[in-house]
Amino acid sequence: MSGFDNLNTDFYQSSYNVDDQNQAGYGYNNAENPYDKPYGQYDYSQSMGYSSPGVMQPQQPYTGQIFQPTHTYTPSASQSMYSNSFDDEPPLLEELGINFDHIWQKTLTVLHPLKVADGSIMNETDLAGPMVFCLAFGATLLLSGKIQFGYVYGISAIGCLGMYCLLNLMSMTGVSFGCVASVLGYCLLPMIVLSSFGVLLSLQGMMGIILTATIIGWCSFSASKIFISALAMDGQQLLVAYPCALLYGVFALISVF
C-alpha cells in the first residue's frame, strides 16, 4: 500500500497553490476590472458607454392634421389609363363567346324549320348550346335506363368530322370545324324530344316509328337549312340533308333501342 501512496503523490506534479486563487486569472487584474468589486462598492454614477450614436434621435414633431393625411402620391398617366381600362372591358361571357341572344335565335331557328336562318349568326362558332343539348340528350337516355354518354359524344365527334370534310368539298367558301359542330349540336334539340317520349312510352311500335321518322326529318331539314344559309349553297339542300339524316338516324336508333 505504501508503494501505491508514493505513486499517487508523484502522479501529476504541479506548482499550483491554493493561495493563488485570490490573484487575477486569465490576464485580467482586479484593479482594471470594475465589475470585480464587492456588493455596495460599485459606483453606479458612471456611464456604461454602450449607447451608439444615431440610435435614439429626437423625432420631428407632426405638423399635419389628424385623420387628414397629406397626399404625397399622385398616379402617373399610364397608371390612370390602366385603371380606367377595366371599365371599358367587355363582359366575361362575351369574351368567352357566349351570347344568350344568339343562342336563343339559333334555338328558335331549329324549332321552327320554316323560319329563314340568319347566315351571320349561324356562321359563329358557339359550342355552349350544343354541349348543353348533348348533356340533355344523354340525361333523357339515362332516365330510360340507357347509359350512352360515351356513344353520344363519340358519334357526335365522328359525325362532325365527316360533315366538315363533306361541306368543304361541296362549298366554295369553306367552313370551320367549330361552325359544323355548333350547327349539328343545335339541331340535336328535336332528338331530345324523341328521347323524352321514350321515357314515357315505347318507341318500337307503329307510333314510335312514325315519331322517329318525323324527328329525323326535322333535325336533318333544320341542319341543312342552316348550312345552306351560312355557306350560300343554293339548290343543294337535299344533298346536305341526306348525310345529316344518316347522322341523326344513328341518334334515333340509340333512343329507340
Sine and cosine of phi, psi and omega as CSV:
sin_phi,cos_phi,sin_psi,cos_psi,sin_omega,cos_omega
0.00,0.00,-0.54,0.84,0.00,-1.00
-0.90,0.44,-0.58,0.82,0.04,-1.00
-0.91,0.42,-0.59,0.81,0.03,-1.00
-0.92,0.38,-0.61,0.80,0.04,-1.00
-0.92,0.40,-0.65,0.76,0.02,-1.00
-0.91,0.42,-0.59,0.80,0.04,-1.00
-0.92,0.40,-0.58,0.82,0.00,-1.00
-0.94,0.34,-0.61,0.79,-0.01,-1.00
-0.96,0.26,-0.47,0.88,0.00,-1.00
-1.00,0.06,-0.13,0.99,-0.05,-1.00
-0.99,0.15,0.68,-0.73,0.00,-1.00
0.80,0.59,0.93,0.36,0.04,-1.00
-0.95,0.31,0.74,-0.68,-0.03,-1.00
-0.55,-0.83,0.44,-0.90,0.04,-1.00
-0.99,-0.16,0.29,0.96,-0.02,-1.00
-0.96,0.27,0.66,-0.75,0.01,-1.00
-0.83,-0.56,0.62,-0.79,-0.01,-1.00
-0.91,0.41,-0.47,0.88,-0.04,-1.00
-0.94,0.35,-0.22,0.98,-0.02,-1.00
-0.99,0.12,0.11,0.99,-0.04,-1.00
-0.93,0.38,-0.54,0.84,-0.08,-1.00
-0.98,0.20,-0.16,0.99,0.02,-1.00
-0.99,0.13,0.32,-0.95,-0.03,-1.00
-0.95,0.32,0.60,-0.80,-0.02,-1.00
-0.87,-0.50,0.35,-0.94,0.07,-1.00
0.86,0.51,0.47,0.88,0.12,-0.99
1.00,0.08,0.16,0.99,-0.01,-1.00
-0.95,-0.31,0.58,-0.81,0.03,-1.00
-0.93,-0.37,0.56,-0.83,-0.02,-1.00
-0.91,0.42,-0.54,0.84,0.00,-1.00
-0.93,0.36,-0.48,0.88,-0.01,-1.00
-1.00,0.01,-0.27,0.96,-0.03,-1.00
-0.98,-0.21,0.97,-0.25,-0.03,-1.00
-0.96,0.28,-0.23,0.97,-0.04,-1.00
-1.00,0.05,-0.01,1.00,-0.03,-1.00
-1.00,-0.07,0.20,0.98,-0.01,-1.00
-0.99,0.15,0.47,-0.88,0.07,-1.00
-0.91,0.42,0.25,-0.97,-0.03,-1.00
-0.90,0.44,0.72,-0.69,0.04,-1.00
0.99,-0.11,-0.20,0.98,-0.02,-1.00
-0.96,-0.27,0.06,1.00,-0.03,-1.00
-1.00,0.05,0.68,-0.73,-0.01,-1.00
-1.00,0.01,0.96,-0.28,-0.05,-1.00
-0.99,0.11,-0.06,1.00,0.00,-1.00
-0.98,0.21,-0.23,0.97,0.00,-1.00
-0.98,0.21,0.58,-0.82,0.02,-1.00
-0.98,0.22,0.54,-0.84,-0.04,-1.00
-0.97,0.23,-0.45,0.89,0.05,-1.00
0.97,0.23,0.42,0.91,-0.01,-1.00
-0.98,-0.18,-0.13,0.99,-0.05,-1.00
-0.97,0.26,0.83,-0.56,0.00,-1.00
-1.00,-0.07,0.64,-0.77,-0.03,-1.00
-0.92,0.39,0.66,-0.76,0.06,-1.00
1.00,-0.09,-0.15,0.99,-0.02,-1.00
-0.98,0.21,-0.77,0.64,0.00,-1.00
-0.96,-0.29,0.99,-0.16,0.01,-1.00
-0.94,-0.35,0.56,-0.83,0.02,-1.00
-0.92,0.40,0.75,-0.66,-0.05,-1.00
-0.98,0.21,0.52,-0.86,0.04,-1.00
-0.98,0.22,0.62,-0.79,-0.01,-1.00
-0.94,0.35,0.57,-0.82,0.00,-1.00
-0.98,0.19,0.86,-0.51,-0.06,-1.00
-0.98,-0.20,-0.10,0.99,-0.01,-1.00
-0.99,0.16,-0.15,-0.99,0.03,-1.00
-0.94,-0.34,0.57,-0.83,-0.02,-1.00
-0.93,0.38,0.66,-0.75,-0.02,-1.00
0.91,0.42,0.16,0.99,0.07,-1.00
-0.75,-0.66,0.97,0.23,-0.04,-1.00
-0.94,0.35,0.47,-0.88,0.02,-1.00
-0.97,0.24,0.63,-0.78,-0.02,-1.00
-1.00,0.02,0.97,-0.25,-0.01,-1.00
-0.96,-0.29,-0.08,1.00,-0.05,-1.00
-0.84,-0.55,0.82,-0.58,0.08,-1.00
-0.85,-0.53,0.82,-0.57,-0.03,-1.00
-0.91,0.41,0.53,-0.85,0.02,-1.00
-0.96,0.28,0.12,-0.99,-0.04,-1.00
-0.92,0.38,-0.61,0.79,0.00,-1.00
-0.92,0.40,-0.63,0.78,0.03,-1.00
-0.93,0.38,-0.59,0.81,0.03,-1.00
-0.92,0.40,-0.65,0.76,0.04,-1.00
-0.92,0.40,-0.58,0.81,0.01,-1.00
-0.92,0.38,-0.63,0.78,0.00,-1.00
-0.95,0.32,-0.54,0.84,0.00,-1.00
-0.98,0.20,-0.27,0.96,-0.03,-1.00
-0.94,0.34,-0.36,0.93,0.02,-1.00
-0.92,0.40,-0.49,0.87,0.01,-1.00
-0.96,0.29,-0.41,0.91,-0.04,-1.00
-1.00,-0.06,-0.03,1.00,-0.02,-1.00
-0.96,0.28,0.55,-0.83,0.04,-1.00
-0.95,0.31,0.29,-0.96,0.04,-1.00
-0.89,0.45,0.34,-0.94,-0.06,-1.00
-0.91,0.41,-0.63,0.78,0.01,-1.00
-0.90,0.44,-0.56,0.83,0.03,-1.00
-0.94,0.33,-0.58,0.82,0.06,-1.00
-0.92,0.38,-0.55,0.84,0.04,-1.00
-0.98,0.18,-0.09,1.00,0.01,-1.00
0.99,0.12,0.36,0.93,0.00,-1.00
-0.97,-0.26,0.93,-0.38,0.01,-1.00
-0.84,-0.55,0.94,-0.34,-0.08,-1.00
-0.92,0.38,-0.48,0.88,0.03,-1.00
-0.92,0.39,-0.69,0.72,0.03,-1.00
-0.93,0.36,-0.58,0.81,0.05,-1.00
-0.88,0.47,-0.67,0.74,0.01,-1.00
-0.92,0.39,-0.63,0.78,0.02,-1.00
-0.92,0.39,-0.63,0.78,0.05,-1.00
-0.92,0.40,-0.62,0.79,0.03,-1.00
-0.90,0.43,-0.67,0.74,0.04,-1.00
-0.91,0.41,-0.56,0.83,0.03,-1.00
-0.91,0.42,-0.61,0.79,0.03,-1.00
-0.95,0.30,-0.67,0.74,-0.02,-1.00
-0.94,0.35,-0.41,0.91,0.02,-1.00
-0.91,-0.42,1.00,-0.07,-0.10,-0.99
-0.90,0.43,-0.46,0.89,-0.04,-1.00
-1.00,0.07,-0.06,1.00,0.01,-1.00
-0.97,0.23,0.64,-0.77,0.00,-1.00
-0.96,0.29,0.77,-0.64,-0.03,-1.00
-1.00,0.09,0.61,-0.79,0.05,-1.00
-1.00,0.05,0.92,-0.40,-0.08,-1.00
-0.91,0.41,-0.53,0.85,-0.02,-1.00
-0.93,0.38,-0.57,0.82,0.01,-1.00
-0.98,0.18,-0.63,0.78,-0.06,-1.00
-0.95,0.31,-0.30,0.95,-0.01,-1.00
-0.99,0.10,0.04,1.00,0.00,-1.00
-0.99,0.13,0.49,-0.87,0.04,-1.00
-1.00,-0.04,1.00,-0.03,-0.03,-1.00
-0.86,-0.51,0.92,-0.39,-0.03,-1.00
-0.94,-0.33,0.07,1.00,0.01,-1.00
-0.94,0.34,-0.74,0.67,0.04,-1.00
-0.90,0.44,-0.73,0.69,0.04,-1.00
-0.86,0.51,-0.60,0.80,0.04,-1.00
-0.90,0.43,-0.65,0.76,0.03,-1.00
-0.91,0.41,-0.66,0.75,-0.02,-1.00
-0.94,0.35,-0.58,0.82,0.07,-1.00
-0.91,0.40,-0.66,0.75,0.06,-1.00
-0.90,0.43,-0.64,0.77,0.02,-1.00
-0.92,0.40,-0.62,0.78,0.04,-1.00
-0.91,0.42,-0.68,0.73,0.06,-1.00
-0.91,0.41,-0.55,0.83,0.01,-1.00
-0.93,0.36,-0.64,0.77,0.04,-1.00
-0.92,0.38,-0.58,0.81,0.11,-0.99
-0.92,0.40,-0.57,0.82,0.03,-1.00
-0.91,0.41,-0.56,0.83,0.06,-1.00
-0.91,0.41,-0.43,0.90,0.06,-1.00
-1.00,0.07,0.05,1.00,-0.01,-1.00
1.00,0.05,0.34,0.94,-0.02,-1.00
-0.89,-0.45,0.92,-0.40,0.05,-1.00
-1.00,-0.06,1.00,-0.07,-0.15,-0.99
-0.80,-0.59,0.50,0.87,-0.04,-1.00
-0.90,0.43,-0.63,0.78,0.02,-1.00
-0.90,0.43,-0.66,0.75,0.04,-1.00
-0.92,0.40,-0.61,0.79,-0.01,-1.00
-0.89,0.46,-0.75,0.66,-0.03,-1.00
-0.96,0.29,-0.56,0.83,0.02,-1.00
-0.92,0.38,-0.73,0.68,0.02,-1.00
-0.91,0.41,-0.57,0.82,0.04,-1.00
-0.89,0.45,-0.69,0.72,-0.01,-1.00
-0.90,0.43,-0.69,0.72,0.00,-1.00
-0.92,0.38,-0.66,0.75,0.01,-1.00
-0.91,0.41,-0.64,0.77,0.03,-1.00
-0.91,0.41,-0.63,0.78,0.03,-1.00
-0.91,0.41,-0.68,0.73,0.03,-1.00
-0.90,0.43,-0.68,0.73,0.02,-1.00
-0.93,0.37,-0.54,0.84,0.04,-1.00
-0.90,0.44,-0.70,0.71,0.03,-1.00
-0.92,0.39,-0.65,0.76,-0.04,-1.00
-0.92,0.38,-0.68,0.73,-0.03,-1.00
-0.94,0.34,-0.54,0.84,0.06,-1.00
-0.93,0.36,-0.46,0.89,0.07,-1.00
-0.98,0.20,-0.50,0.86,-0.08,-1.00
-1.00,0.01,-0.51,0.86,-0.09,-1.00
-0.99,-0.10,0.40,-0.92,0.03,-1.00
-1.00,0.07,-0.53,0.85,-0.07,-1.00
-1.00,0.08,-0.48,0.88,-0.06,-1.00
1.00,0.06,0.29,-0.96,-0.05,-1.00
-0.58,-0.81,0.47,-0.88,0.02,-1.00
-1.00,0.03,0.36,-0.93,0.00,-1.00
-0.92,0.40,-0.58,0.81,0.02,-1.00
-0.91,0.42,-0.60,0.80,0.04,-1.00
-0.92,0.39,-0.66,0.75,0.03,-1.00
-0.89,0.45,-0.70,0.72,0.02,-1.00
-0.91,0.42,-0.60,0.80,0.01,-1.00
-0.91,0.41,-0.71,0.70,-0.04,-1.00
-0.92,0.39,-0.72,0.70,0.00,-1.00
-0.91,0.41,-0.54,0.84,0.03,-1.00
-0.94,0.34,-0.65,0.76,0.04,-1.00
-0.92,0.40,-0.60,0.80,-0.01,-1.00
-0.97,0.25,-0.01,1.00,0.11,-0.99
-0.98,0.20,-0.13,0.99,-0.05,-1.00
-0.86,0.52,-0.70,0.72,0.05,-1.00
-0.89,0.46,-0.45,0.89,0.03,-1.00
-0.93,0.38,-0.44,0.90,0.09,-1.00
-0.92,0.40,-0.59,0.81,0.07,-1.00
-0.90,0.44,-0.65,0.76,0.01,-1.00
-0.91,0.42,-0.70,0.72,0.01,-1.00
-0.93,0.37,-0.46,0.89,0.08,-1.00
-0.93,0.36,-0.62,0.79,0.10,-1.00
-0.91,0.42,-0.53,0.85,0.04,-1.00
-0.92,0.40,-0.35,0.93,0.07,-1.00
-0.95,0.30,-0.58,0.82,-0.10,-0.99
-1.00,-0.02,-0.55,0.83,-0.06,-1.00
-0.59,-0.81,0.21,-0.98,-0.01,-1.00
-0.99,0.13,0.67,-0.74,-0.02,-1.00
-0.98,-0.17,0.17,0.99,-0.06,-1.00
-1.00,-0.08,0.02,1.00,0.07,-1.00
-1.00,-0.02,-0.20,-0.98,-0.01,-1.00
-0.92,0.39,-0.67,0.75,0.03,-1.00
-0.90,0.43,-0.59,0.80,0.02,-1.00
-0.92,0.39,-0.61,0.79,0.02,-1.00
-0.92,0.39,-0.68,0.74,0.01,-1.00
-0.91,0.42,-0.67,0.74,0.01,-1.00
-0.91,0.41,-0.63,0.78,0.00,-1.00
-0.91,0.40,-0.68,0.73,0.04,-1.00
-0.89,0.45,-0.62,0.78,0.02,-1.00
-0.91,0.42,-0.68,0.74,-0.01,-1.00
-0.92,0.39,-0.63,0.77,0.02,-1.00
-0.90,0.44,-0.69,0.72,0.05,-1.00
-0.90,0.44,-0.61,0.79,0.02,-1.00
-0.88,0.47,-0.76,0.65,-0.03,-1.00
-0.90,0.43,-0.72,0.70,-0.05,-1.00
-0.93,0.37,-0.60,0.80,0.01,-1.00
-0.92,0.39,-0.66,0.75,0.01,-1.00
-0.92,0.40,-0.67,0.74,-0.01,-1.00
-0.92,0.40,-0.69,0.72,0.01,-1.00
-0.91,0.41,-0.58,0.81,0.04,-1.00
-0.89,0.45,-0.67,0.74,-0.01,-1.00
-0.93,0.36,-0.66,0.75,0.01,-1.00
-0.90,0.43,-0.65,0.76,0.00,-1.00
-0.91,0.43,-0.63,0.78,-0.02,-1.00
-0.96,0.30,-0.61,0.79,-0.06,-1.00
-0.98,0.22,-0.53,0.85,-0.09,-1.00
-0.97,-0.26,0.06,1.00,0.02,-1.00
0.82,0.57,0.77,0.64,0.00,-1.00
-0.96,-0.28,0.97,0.24,-0.03,-1.00
-0.95,0.31,0.69,-0.72,0.05,-1.00
0.98,0.19,0.18,0.98,-0.03,-1.00
-0.85,-0.52,0.37,0.93,-0.08,-1.00
-0.92,0.38,-0.63,0.78,0.01,-1.00
-0.92,0.40,-0.57,0.82,0.03,-1.00
-0.92,0.39,-0.54,0.84,0.03,-1.00
-0.99,0.13,-0.52,0.85,-0.05,-1.00
-0.94,0.34,-0.48,0.87,-0.04,-1.00
-0.90,0.43,-0.79,0.62,0.05,-1.00
-0.91,0.41,-0.50,0.86,0.07,-1.00
-0.91,0.42,-0.62,0.78,0.03,-1.00
-0.92,0.40,-0.59,0.81,0.07,-1.00
-0.89,0.45,-0.65,0.76,0.00,-1.00
-0.91,0.41,-0.74,0.67,-0.02,-1.00
-0.96,0.30,-0.36,0.93,0.12,-0.99
-0.91,0.41,-0.53,0.85,0.07,-1.00
-0.92,0.40,-0.68,0.73,0.07,-1.00
-0.88,0.47,-0.60,0.80,0.03,-1.00
-0.91,0.41,-0.60,0.80,0.06,-1.00
-0.89,0.45,-0.61,0.79,0.06,-1.00
-0.90,0.44,-0.63,0.78,-0.02,-1.00
-0.95,0.32,-0.60,0.80,-0.07,-1.00
-0.98,0.19,-0.72,0.70,-0.09,-1.00
-0.96,-0.28,0.00,0.00,0.00,0.00
